[in-house]
Amino acid sequence: MPAMAELLLKRATAASGEVYDVLSGSRIVGRILLSDASPASQWVWTVSYGYHEGRTPTHGYAESREAAMQAFAKGWHRE
């Protein structure tokens, strides 16, 4: 399970396919998942609704799971 600062990526067991919860401590603060979009934007990431305030962007697309996690972390840390 890759970690970035205090963020942890954990496979979402209730979902089928490549779907991951992004956790900060014990809270699920977002999700990263593999879609059937073009290779340049096949990984989708989003900050969970209750955590949007003061963060931008709150969602996006990436070509790899690692790039999606980096983009998520950048928005999460307001960089």
GUFITI-580011 format. One record per residue (C-alpha): residue number from 1; x, y, z; residue in one letter. Coordinates in Angstrom, 2 decimals. Example, Ala and Ser with C-alpha at 12.3 -4.5 7.8 and 13.67 -1.06 7.14 Angstrom:
<sites>
(1 (12.30 -4.50 7.80) "A");
(2 (13.67 -1.06 7.14) "S");
</sites>
This chain:
<sites>
(1 (0.00 0.00 0.00) "M");
(2 (1.78 3.19 -1.15) "P");
(3 (1.81 6.13 1.26) "A");
(4 (2.42 9.81 0.62) "M");
(5 (2.90 11.98 3.71) "A");
(6 (-0.07 11.00 5.90) "E");
(7 (-2.10 9.64 2.97) "L");
(8 (-2.51 5.90 2.49) "L");
(9 (-3.90 4.06 -0.52) "L");
(10 (-5.96 0.94 0.27) "K");
(11 (-7.92 -1.26 -2.12) "R");
(12 (-11.67 -0.73 -1.68) "A");
(13 (-12.92 -4.22 -0.88) "T");
(14 (-16.59 -3.46 -1.54) "A");
(15 (-15.89 -2.35 -5.13) "A");
(16 (-15.00 -4.45 -8.17) "S");
(17 (-12.06 -3.60 -10.39) "G");
(18 (-9.11 -1.42 -9.46) "E");
(19 (-10.68 0.92 -6.94) "V");
(20 (-8.74 2.39 -4.02) "Y");
(21 (-9.75 4.44 -1.00) "D");
(22 (-7.43 7.27 -0.01) "V");
(23 (-7.13 7.43 3.77) "L");
(24 (-5.86 10.14 6.08) "S");
(25 (-5.56 8.44 9.42) "G");
(26 (-8.68 6.30 9.70) "S");
(27 (-10.84 8.63 7.52) "R");
(28 (-11.58 7.87 3.86) "I");
(29 (-10.88 11.24 2.22) "V");
(30 (-10.96 10.27 -1.44) "G");
(31 (-10.87 7.59 -4.09) "R");
(32 (-8.67 6.58 -7.01) "I");
(33 (-9.95 4.18 -9.66) "L");
(34 (-9.11 2.74 -13.04) "L");
(35 (-11.58 3.68 -15.75) "S");
(36 (-11.94 2.58 -19.36) "D");
(37 (-10.93 6.03 -20.68) "A");
(38 (-7.97 6.67 -22.95) "S");
(39 (-4.55 5.68 -21.55) "P");
(40 (-3.60 9.31 -20.84) "A");
(41 (-6.54 9.72 -18.46) "S");
(42 (-7.46 6.21 -17.39) "Q");
(43 (-6.92 6.79 -13.65) "W");
(44 (-9.53 9.00 -11.99) "V");
(45 (-9.01 10.59 -8.58) "W");
(46 (-11.37 12.59 -6.40) "T");
(47 (-11.43 14.14 -2.95) "V");
(48 (-14.50 13.00 -1.00) "S");
(49 (-17.27 15.60 -0.77) "Y");
(50 (-16.87 16.51 2.91) "G");
(51 (-13.21 17.43 2.35) "Y");
(52 (-13.48 19.81 -0.65) "H");
(53 (-13.33 23.10 1.25) "E");
(54 (-10.11 25.00 0.56) "G");
(55 (-8.76 22.33 -1.77) "R");
(56 (-8.25 22.73 -5.48) "T");
(57 (-8.43 20.79 -7.66) "P");
(58 (-10.79 18.28 -6.09) "T");
(59 (-10.65 15.71 -8.88) "H");
(60 (-8.69 14.86 -11.99) "G");
(61 (-7.25 12.26 -14.34) "Y");
(62 (-3.83 10.67 -14.70) "A");
(63 (-2.11 8.02 -16.79) "E");
(64 (-0.94 5.91 -13.82) "S");
(65 (-2.10 5.12 -10.32) "R");
(66 (1.08 6.67 -8.93) "E");
(67 (0.49 9.90 -10.89) "A");
(68 (-3.11 9.99 -9.64) "A");
(69 (-1.88 9.64 -6.05) "M");
(70 (0.64 12.45 -6.57) "Q");
(71 (-2.06 14.72 -8.03) "A");
(72 (-4.41 13.84 -5.16) "F");
(73 (-1.70 14.64 -2.60) "A");
(74 (-0.92 17.96 -4.30) "K");
(75 (-4.56 19.04 -4.05) "G");
(76 (-4.89 17.61 -0.54) "W");
(77 (-1.89 19.55 0.72) "H");
(78 (-2.98 22.66 -1.26) "R");
(79 (0.32 22.84 -3.16) "E");
</sites>
